[in-house]
Amino acid sequence: MDLALGFLIGFFVWFIVRVVVGGIFTVDQNERAVKTSFGRAERLAGDKTTLDDPIAGFLAEDERTRYIYPQVRVILPGGPYLKMPWEKVRKVSLATTTINMALDLENPNANDNGTRLEAVTKDQLNTGLTGQIRYHVSENNLYAFLYGIKQPFVHVMGYFVSVLRQRIANFEAKQNPAGSDASGEMIGVSINDLRKNLRDLNEYMDQECKSTAARYGIVLDASLITGIDPPPEVESALAAINTAHNQVSSDISLAQASADQKIVQSKRAVEIETLKAQAEVQPIKLLAEELAQLQSAGEGVLEAYLRNVRLRLYEKASAVYLEARR
């Protein structure tokens, strides 16, 4: 009897500790949790998948059949919550994390110990890229992150690097008619093209990586590529090319500015001379109109006017020469 009572008391204590105490859990503010029963995550009603979520809109048509994950019930921050002994809870932090994009999670010694990522440009230059990636776990696709992929961070980094290297290898900047950019640096050299279009490159990577939420359950907030450097053996040659091109561009700009200035000065001189000619012609036109009016006023009026003009001229003249009639 005592043995049975002890067994019951022991079972009751075990039940309290295992179920009540061990079965209570909470979820922090920046966490989400998924509960499994006998190893199976709790699904939402209706057998919904990631294809029913807006994140699937960034998948290509041929990818939609490969990345189909069930939508699970997400436990939001708060608590206390209760779980049974046959249930397990997996918590995931949704905090945004920043990582060096050159870091190889499987081999930390690769890429110069995770500090410089190499990529080949379209003109076969082996460049070094530096920058960071910001990411966080997608609340809408926790199944893919927890159960769909063994190492989701490794997959995301591999996907990002492959897309970036493909873009570097095929990147071409738009040329203006002069063949150079606004700063005078030569367009057509891949390193210069990439350096001057870092913003476009980052925006392209952000757009291409929007599908990672549906693929791997990880959202790439932003790619921040900050540096693109040529290999040491060609850096001095590239600097010399840019220096020479900048000097030529500067000379062309100065010559064009001087020519524009001379054109403006010539136009101004033509305008001034035109105004002078108009000023000289105007009194003559007025005099012609006045003489025409005198001619039409009557017979002898014009002759009288001319006689009066001659008399005024004689008054001002110090000497008068008259032609003698032969």
C-alpha positions in Angstrom: 0.0 0.0 0.0 2.8 2.4 0.9 4.6 1.4 -2.3 1.5 2.2 -4.4 1.0 5.5 -2.6 4.7 6.4 -3.1 4.4 5.6 -6.8 1.3 7.8 -7.2 2.9 10.7 -5.3 6.1 10.3 -7.5 4.0 10.2 -10.7 2.1 13.3 -9.6 5.3 15.2 -8.8 6.8 14.1 -12.2 3.6 15.2 -14.0 3.6 18.6 -12.3 7.3 19.2 -13.1 7.2 17.8 -16.6 3.8 19.1 -17.8 3.1 22.2 -15.7 6.5 23.6 -15.0 8.3 22.3 -18.0 5.4 22.9 -20.3 5.1 26.6 -19.8 7.1 28.9 -22.1 7.1 32.5 -23.3 8.1 34.2 -26.5 10.2 37.3 -26.5 9.3 40.5 -28.4 11.8 39.9 -31.3 11.0 36.1 -31.5 8.5 33.9 -33.1 7.8 30.3 -32.2 6.5 27.1 -34.0 5.1 24.2 -32.0 5.4 20.6 -33.2 3.4 17.6 -32.2 5.2 14.3 -32.5 7.7 16.1 -34.8 5.0 17.6 -37.1 4.6 21.4 -37.2 1.1 22.8 -36.6 -0.3 23.9 -39.9 -2.8 26.6 -40.7 -6.3 25.5 -41.5 -7.0 24.9 -45.2 -3.6 23.4 -46.1 -2.3 26.8 -47.2 1.2 27.0 -48.7 3.7 29.7 -49.5 2.1 30.0 -53.0 -0.9 31.5 -51.2 1.3 34.2 -49.7 2.5 37.5 -51.4 6.1 36.5 -51.0 5.6 33.9 -53.8 5.1 36.7 -56.2 8.9 37.2 -56.5 9.5 33.6 -57.6 10.0 32.8 -61.3 7.3 30.7 -62.9 9.6 27.6 -63.0 10.5 28.0 -59.4 6.9 28.0 -58.0 6.7 24.2 -58.2 10.0 23.7 -56.4 9.5 26.0 -53.4 6.1 24.9 -52.0 6.1 24.9 -48.2 3.1 24.6 -45.8 2.1 27.6 -43.8 2.5 26.9 -40.1 0.9 28.5 -37.1 3.2 31.1 -35.7 3.2 31.8 -32.0 3.5 35.5 -31.4 5.4 37.2 -28.6 3.8 36.9 -25.2 2.9 34.1 -22.9 2.9 32.1 -20.8 2.0 29.3 -23.3 1.5 25.7 -22.4 2.8 22.6 -24.3 2.3 18.9 -23.8 5.2 16.5 -23.2 4.9 15.2 -26.8 5.1 18.7 -28.1 8.2 20.8 -28.8 8.7 24.5 -29.4 11.3 26.0 -31.7 11.9 29.7 -31.3 13.4 32.0 -34.0 14.8 35.5 -33.7 13.5 38.0 -36.2 16.2 40.6 -35.4 18.0 42.1 -38.4 21.6 40.9 -38.7 24.4 42.4 -40.7 27.1 40.1 -42.1 30.1 40.6 -44.3 29.2 39.5 -47.8 32.6 37.9 -48.3 32.1 35.5 -45.3 32.0 31.9 -46.2 30.0 30.2 -43.5 31.4 26.7 -44.4 35.0 27.8 -44.7 35.8 31.0 -42.7 39.3 31.1 -44.2 38.1 31.6 -47.7 37.9 35.0 -49.4 40.8 36.4 -47.5 39.4 35.3 -44.2 36.0 36.6 -45.1 37.1 40.2 -46.0 37.2 40.3 -49.8 35.0 38.6 -52.3 36.5 37.9 -55.7 34.6 38.3 -59.0 35.6 38.4 -62.7 34.4 41.3 -64.9 33.4 41.2 -68.5 37.0 42.2 -69.6 38.5 39.4 -67.5 39.7 41.5 -64.5 39.6 39.7 -61.2 38.1 42.3 -58.9 37.8 42.4 -55.1 34.4 43.3 -53.6 33.7 44.5 -50.1 30.4 45.2 -48.4 27.7 43.9 -46.1 24.3 42.2 -46.2 21.4 42.9 -43.9 18.9 40.0 -43.4 16.3 38.7 -41.1 14.1 35.5 -40.9 10.8 35.7 -42.7 7.8 35.3 -40.4 5.7 34.3 -43.3 7.9 31.3 -44.2 9.2 29.8 -40.9 8.7 26.3 -42.3 11.3 26.8 -45.0 13.8 28.2 -42.5 13.3 25.6 -39.8 12.5 22.4 -41.7 12.8 23.0 -45.5 16.6 23.6 -45.6 19.3 22.3 -43.4 21.5 25.4 -43.6 19.4 28.3 -44.8 22.1 31.0 -44.2 24.6 29.0 -46.3 22.0 28.8 -49.1 21.2 32.5 -49.0 24.9 33.5 -49.0 25.6 31.1 -51.9 22.6 32.5 -53.9 23.6 36.1 -53.2 27.2 35.5 -54.3 26.2 33.6 -57.5 23.8 36.4 -58.5 26.4 39.1 -57.7 29.2 37.4 -59.7 26.8 36.9 -62.7 26.0 40.6 -62.6 29.6 41.6 -62.3 30.5 39.4 -65.3 27.9 41.0 -67.5 27.7 44.5 -66.3 27.8 47.3 -68.9 27.2 50.9 -68.1 25.2 53.2 -70.4 27.4 55.4 -72.5 26.7 59.0 -73.3 27.6 60.5 -76.7 30.9 61.8 -75.4 31.9 58.3 -74.2 32.6 59.5 -70.6 30.6 60.0 -67.4 29.9 63.3 -65.7 33.2 63.2 -63.8 35.3 62.7 -66.9 36.3 59.1 -66.0 36.4 56.8 -68.9 33.4 54.6 -69.5 34.0 51.2 -71.0 36.6 50.0 -68.5 34.6 47.5 -66.3 36.1 48.6 -63.0 35.2 52.3 -63.7 31.7 51.2 -64.8 31.1 49.3 -61.6 32.5 52.0 -59.3 30.4 54.7 -60.9 27.2 52.6 -60.7 27.4 51.1 -57.2 23.9 52.4 -56.5 22.4 50.7 -59.5 24.3 47.5 -58.6 23.0 47.5 -55.1 19.4 48.1 -56.3 19.7 45.3 -58.8 20.9 42.9 -56.0 18.0 44.0 -53.8 15.5 43.3 -56.5 17.0 39.9 -57.5 17.2 38.7 -53.9 13.5 39.4 -53.0 12.7 35.7 -53.8 14.9 34.5 -50.9 12.0 34.8 -48.5 10.0 32.2 -50.5 13.1 30.1 -51.3 14.8 29.9 -47.9 12.6 31.8 -45.4 15.2 34.6 -45.1 14.5 38.2 -46.2 17.5 40.2 -47.5 16.8 43.8 -46.3 19.7 45.3 -48.3 23.0 44.7 -50.0 25.5 47.3 -49.3 28.4 46.9 -51.7 30.9 49.6 -50.7 34.1 48.8 -52.6 35.2 47.4 -55.9 39.0 47.2 -56.3 41.1 45.9 -59.2 43.9 43.3 -58.7 47.2 44.9 -57.5 49.0 44.1 -60.7 46.7 46.2 -62.9 45.8 48.9 -60.4 48.7 51.2 -61.3 48.0 50.7 -65.1 44.4 51.5 -64.6 45.2 54.6 -62.6 47.5 55.8 -65.4 44.8 55.2 -68.0 42.3 57.1 -66.0 44.8 60.0 -65.4 45.6 60.2 -69.1 41.9 60.1 -70.0 41.0 62.7 -67.4 43.7 65.0 -68.8 42.4 64.6 -72.4 38.8 65.2 -71.1 40.0 68.3 -69.3 41.7 69.6 -72.4 38.6 68.9 -74.5 36.4 70.7 -72.0 38.7 73.7 -71.9 38.8 73.9 -75.7 35.1 73.6 -75.9 34.6 76.3 -73.3 37.0 78.6 -75.1 35.2 78.0 -78.4 31.8 78.6 -76.8 33.1 81.9 -75.3 34.4 83.0 -78.7 31.1 82.2 -80.3 29.2 84.2 -77.7 31.6 87.1 -78.2 31.2 87.0 -81.9 27.4 87.0 -81.7 27.6 90.0 -79.3 30.0 91.9 -81.7 27.6 91.2 -84.6 24.7 92.5 -82.5 26.6 95.7 -81.6 27.6 96.4 -85.2 24.0 95.8 -86.3 22.7 98.3 -83.8 25.3 100.8 -84.8 24.4 100.4 -88.5 20.7 100.8 -87.6 21.5 103.9 -85.6 23.3 105.5 -88.6 20.6 104.6 -91.1 17.7 105.9 -89.0 18.6 109.7 -89.3 19.0 109.2 -93.1 15.6 107.6 -93.3 14.0 110.4 -91.2 15.7 113.0 -93.5 14.5 111.3 -96.6 10.9 111.3 -95.2 11.2 115.0 -94.3 12.5 115.9 -97.8 9.7 113.9 -99.4 7.1 115.8 -97.3 8.7 119.1 -98.4 8.6 118.0 -102.0 4.9 117.2 -101.8 4.1 120.5 -99.9 4.3 122.5 -103.1 6.4 123.9 -105.8 9.5 125.7 -104.6 9.3 124.5 -101.0 12.1 122.1 -101.3 14.3 124.7 -103.1 13.7 127.2 -100.3 14.6 124.6 -97.7 17.8 123.8 -99.5 18.7 127.5 -99.8 18.1 128.0 -96.0 20.3 125.0 -95.3 23.1 126.4 -97.4 22.9 129.8 -95.7 23.3 128.2 -92.3 26.3 126.2 -93.6 27.8 129.5 -94.9 27.5 131.1 -91.5 29.5 128.2 -89.9 32.1 127.9 -92.6 35.4 129.9 -92.4 36.0 129.6 -96.1 33.8 129.0 -99.1 35.0 127.8 -102.5 32.7 128.4 -105.5 33.1 126.8 -108.8 33.4 129.4 -111.5 31.4 129.0 -114.6 33.4 128.7 -117.8 
